[in-house]
Structures are given as C-alpha cells and as structure tokens.
Amino acid sequence: MDERIEAAADLARIRALMERAGRYSNLSGYSLAFAGLIATAGVLACAGMGVDFSWPGHARTLAVVWGAVLLLAAAQHVAFTIVHARRRAEPVWSPLARQVVVAMLPALFIGAALTGFGLQTGQLDLLPPAWMLAHGSSLMALGLYAGGRLQSAGLAFLAMGAATLWWGKAHGLWLLLPSFGGIHLLLGIWMLWKPRG
C-alpha cells in the first residue's frame, strides 16, 4: 500500500514539473502595467489634439499616435521580458517563447490587416473594435501558455470589442481607455500582486 502512495506522489510531482516546463513565465506585470499607461497617454494625446476615429481626415495623425503607442509598448515589453528572463536565469527566445509567438501571430495579423484597411478606406471607426477583438484573441492564445489570468483579460477585450463594434463606434477613442488602458493596468497590478496563478 505504501508503494502505491509513493508512486502516486511521484507521478504528481512529475506532472507538476511537466506543467511548469510548458508554462510561459517570462511575462512581466510591470510590462503590462506600463502598456496600460502608454495606451492611456495615447488616448489623452488624441483628445488633446481634438483627433478621433469619427473623421477620415484624422487618419494620418491617428496612425502616427497609435503607431508610436504600439512601438513604445512593444519595446518596453521586450525590455521587461529580457530582464525578467535573465533574473530567472531562463532563455529569452526559447522553444516555448517561439510557440507563444506563433500562437499569437494570426490574431495580430488580423489586427494589422484591418488597421491597414480602415486607414486606406477611411473607415476609422472600425479600428478600436478591431484592435480590441484582435488583441483579445491574441491574449486568449497567450493564456494557453501563461495562465488563466491572460485568458480572462482576453475575454474582457473580446466582450468590449464586440460591444464597441455594435454600439460604441462613435466613442471608439474613449473606449480604448478602459480596454487597452484599464485592462492592461489591472492585469499588470494583479500579476505583480500575485505572481503565480
């Protein structure tokens, strides 16, 4: 009987080690929180300039502002990922990291394609919901490797994106505040407060 209990305990330990090995852990809560602050700054910059998604003439300014938001958010994410991985003595570009990127790419490609289409055709009001839906899908994919919190955030983005598409396109700029600003900030704080989970 004791041998069976020991064998079951060994199997549980092996299973836990295998699950940990397949879990992406180089995501930084600081990176997510800063992404929320950068998105908030983007909304406030557009509002300060009187630029929104309701007039096709604003396409160039919106492309510059939100292109800068994307580049800043991506750069700080890469920097925090490198620091986080080195602190944990783990490789930054591991086979698991490559799987995560491949899983997220289709959603990010859809977001980029819809952005190009909206900018070219002047349908700027489609951009905020398209970004929310694409980002929500990418977070759902990331959550398969990084845990349920990312999937919860992904579901929130998907819900907000669908609601914005159907009922809130006229307020797309301000709805980027609770989505890209708020959800990222809250998720970052949650991950810093409870690193595991």
C-alpha positions in Angstrom: 0.0 0.0 0.0 2.8 2.4 0.9 4.4 1.8 -2.5 1.2 2.8 -4.3 1.0 6.1 -2.3 4.7 6.8 -3.0 4.2 6.1 -6.7 1.1 8.4 -6.8 3.1 11.1 -5.1 6.0 10.7 -7.6 3.6 10.9 -10.5 2.0 14.1 -9.1 5.5 15.7 -8.8 6.4 14.6 -12.3 3.1 16.0 -13.7 3.7 19.3 -11.8 7.2 19.6 -13.2 6.0 18.9 -16.8 3.2 21.5 -16.4 5.7 24.1 -15.1 8.0 23.4 -18.1 5.2 24.0 -20.5 4.2 27.3 -18.9 5.4 30.6 -20.3 6.7 32.6 -17.3 8.7 35.5 -18.7 5.7 37.8 -18.9 6.2 40.8 -16.6 3.5 42.5 -14.7 5.4 45.8 -15.0 5.3 45.5 -18.8 1.5 45.0 -18.7 1.0 48.0 -16.4 3.3 50.2 -18.5 1.4 49.2 -21.6 -1.8 50.4 -19.9 -0.2 53.7 -19.1 1.2 54.1 -22.7 -2.3 53.4 -24.1 -3.8 55.9 -21.7 -1.3 58.5 -22.9 -2.3 57.8 -26.5 -6.0 58.4 -25.7 -5.2 61.6 -23.9 -2.8 62.8 -26.7 -5.6 62.3 -29.3 -8.2 64.0 -27.1 -5.8 66.9 -26.5 -5.3 67.4 -30.3 -9.1 67.0 -31.0 -8.4 63.9 -33.0 -10.7 60.9 -33.0 -11.9 58.0 -35.1 -15.0 59.6 -36.5 -13.5 61.7 -39.3 -11.4 60.2 -42.1 -9.2 63.3 -42.2 -7.6 62.2 -38.9 -6.2 59.0 -40.4 -2.6 60.2 -40.6 -2.5 61.6 -37.1 -4.1 58.5 -35.6 -1.6 56.3 -37.5 1.3 58.3 -36.0 0.0 58.4 -32.5 -1.2 54.8 -32.3 1.9 53.6 -34.2 4.0 55.3 -31.6 1.9 53.7 -28.8 2.4 50.2 -30.4 6.2 50.7 -30.8 6.7 52.0 -27.2 4.5 49.2 -25.8 6.4 46.6 -27.8 9.8 48.0 -27.0 9.2 48.1 -23.2 7.6 44.6 -23.3 10.7 43.2 -25.0 13.0 45.0 -22.5 11.0 43.8 -19.4 10.9 40.2 -20.9 14.7 40.2 -21.3 15.2 41.5 -17.7 12.6 39.1 -16.3 14.1 36.1 -18.1 17.7 36.9 -17.0 16.6 37.4 -13.4 15.1 33.9 -13.5 18.2 32.5 -15.4 16.0 31.4 -18.3 16.5 31.9 -22.1 14.5 34.7 -23.6 14.0 33.1 -27.0 13.2 29.5 -26.0 11.2 26.9 -28.0 8.3 27.8 -25.7 8.6 31.5 -26.5 8.6 30.7 -30.2 5.4 28.6 -29.7 3.8 31.6 -27.9 4.6 34.0 -30.7 3.3 31.6 -33.3 0.1 31.1 -31.4 -0.4 34.9 -31.2 0.5 35.8 -34.8 -2.8 35.1 -36.6 -4.7 37.4 -34.3 -2.0 40.1 -34.6 -2.0 39.7 -38.4 -5.8 40.2 -38.5 -5.5 43.4 -36.4 -2.8 44.7 -38.7 -4.8 43.9 -41.9 -7.9 45.5 -40.5 -5.9 48.6 -39.5 -4.5 48.9 -43.0 -7.9 48.5 -44.5 -9.5 51.1 -42.1 -6.8 53.6 -42.7 -6.9 53.2 -46.5 -10.7 53.3 -46.8 -11.3 56.0 -44.2 -13.4 53.6 -42.0 -11.5 54.7 -38.9 -14.4 53.9 -36.6 -13.7 50.2 -37.2 -10.2 50.4 -35.8 -10.9 50.5 -32.0 -13.2 47.4 -32.0 -10.9 45.6 -34.5 -7.9 46.3 -32.2 -9.8 45.1 -29.1 -11.0 41.9 -30.9 -7.6 41.1 -32.3 -5.8 41.8 -29.1 -8.4 39.7 -27.1 -7.8 36.8 -29.5 -4.0 37.1 -29.1 -4.4 37.1 -25.3 -6.5 34.0 -25.4 -3.7 32.3 -27.3 -1.1 33.6 -24.8 -3.3 32.4 -22.0 -2.9 28.8 -23.1 0.8 29.1 -22.2 0.8 31.8 -19.5 -2.3 31.0 -17.4 -6.0 31.8 -16.9 -5.5 35.5 -16.0 -4.4 36.2 -19.6 -7.5 34.4 -20.9 -9.7 36.4 -18.6 -8.2 39.6 -19.9 -8.7 38.2 -23.5 -12.4 37.5 -22.8 -12.8 41.1 -21.5 -11.1 42.5 -24.6 -13.4 40.3 -26.8 -16.5 41.5 -25.0 -15.5 45.1 -25.2 -14.5 44.8 -28.8 -17.9 43.3 -29.8 -19.8 45.9 -27.7 -17.8 48.7 -29.3 -18.4 47.3 -32.8 -22.2 47.1 -32.3 -22.9 50.0 -30.1 -19.9 52.2 -29.4 -18.1 53.0 -32.7 -18.9 56.7 -32.2 -16.9 56.6 -28.9 -14.1 54.4 -30.0 -11.3 56.7 -28.7 -12.7 56.8 -25.2 -13.4 53.1 -25.2 -9.7 52.5 -25.8 -9.2 53.9 -22.3 -10.9 51.2 -20.2 -9.8 48.4 -22.7 -6.1 49.0 -23.6 -5.5 51.3 -20.7 -7.6 49.8 -17.9 -7.4 46.1 -18.6 -3.6 46.1 -19.1 -3.1 48.2 -16.0 -5.3 46.0 -13.8 -3.8 42.8 -15.2 -0.3 44.1 -14.6 -1.1 45.0 -11.0 -2.8 41.6 -10.5 0.3 39.8 -11.8 2.6 41.9 -9.5 0.4 41.3 -6.5 0.0 37.6 -7.2 2.9 36.4 -9.4 1.5 32.9 -9.7 -1.9 31.9 -10.8 
